[in-house]
Structures are given as structure tokens and as C-alpha cells.
Amino acid sequence: MGAGFITMVRRTVVAVTVGIAVAAAIRVRGSGGVPPQTGGWRELRGDDLR
């Protein structure tokens, strides 16, 4: 095992760690925003059932 292999392993570990950290930050932070205040489900009646 040469120095090149060790460097590749280190870079891989750093890349995976950074990817996990970014994914966790995005998940914790969330998309934000306010959910819609209008619309949504409504009961169907009469002609709406066709």
C-alpha cells in the first residue's frame, strides 16, 4: 500500500463525511415556508361524483 492509496482513502472519507454533514443540515433545516392556507380536500356531492 503506497502513499497514493492512503491519500485516496482519506479523500474518500472526507468526501463522504462532508456529504453526510450537508444532507443532515438540509434535513434538520427543512424546506421552510408556510403551508397553503386555502384549497385542499372537500367532500364531493351530486354532479361532482361523475
C-alpha positions as CSV (number, residue, x, y, z in Angstrom):
1,M,0.0,0.0,0.0
2,G,1.5,3.2,-1.1
3,A,1.1,6.8,-0.1
4,G,-1.3,7.3,-3.1
5,F,-3.7,4.7,-1.8
6,I,-3.8,6.3,1.7
7,T,-4.4,9.7,0.2
8,M,-7.3,8.3,-1.9
9,V,-8.8,6.7,1.2
10,R,-8.5,9.9,3.2
11,R,-10.1,12.0,0.4
12,T,-12.9,9.4,0.1
13,V,-13.6,9.5,3.9
14,V,-13.6,13.3,3.9
15,A,-16.0,13.5,0.8
16,V,-18.4,11.0,2.5
17,T,-18.3,12.9,5.8
18,V,-18.9,16.2,4.1
19,G,-21.8,14.7,2.1
20,I,-23.4,13.3,5.3
21,A,-23.0,16.6,7.1
22,V,-24.6,18.5,4.2
23,A,-27.5,16.0,4.0
24,A,-28.1,16.3,7.8
25,A,-28.0,20.1,7.7
26,I,-30.6,20.2,4.9
27,R,-32.8,17.6,6.7
28,V,-32.6,19.5,10.0
29,R,-33.2,22.9,8.5
30,G,-36.1,21.7,6.3
31,S,-37.6,23.4,3.4
32,G,-39.3,26.1,5.5
33,G,-42.1,28.1,4.1
34,V,-45.7,28.3,5.2
35,P,-48.2,25.6,4.2
36,P,-51.1,26.6,1.9
37,Q,-53.9,28.2,3.8
38,T,-56.6,27.6,1.1
39,G,-57.7,24.7,-1.0
40,G,-57.3,21.1,0.0
41,W,-59.8,18.3,0.2
42,R,-63.5,18.8,0.0
43,E,-66.5,16.5,0.1
44,L,-67.9,15.6,-3.3
45,R,-71.7,15.8,-3.8
46,G,-74.1,15.3,-6.7
47,D,-72.6,16.1,-10.0
48,D,-69.1,16.3,-8.6
49,L,-69.2,12.5,-8.3
50,R,-69.2,11.9,-12.1
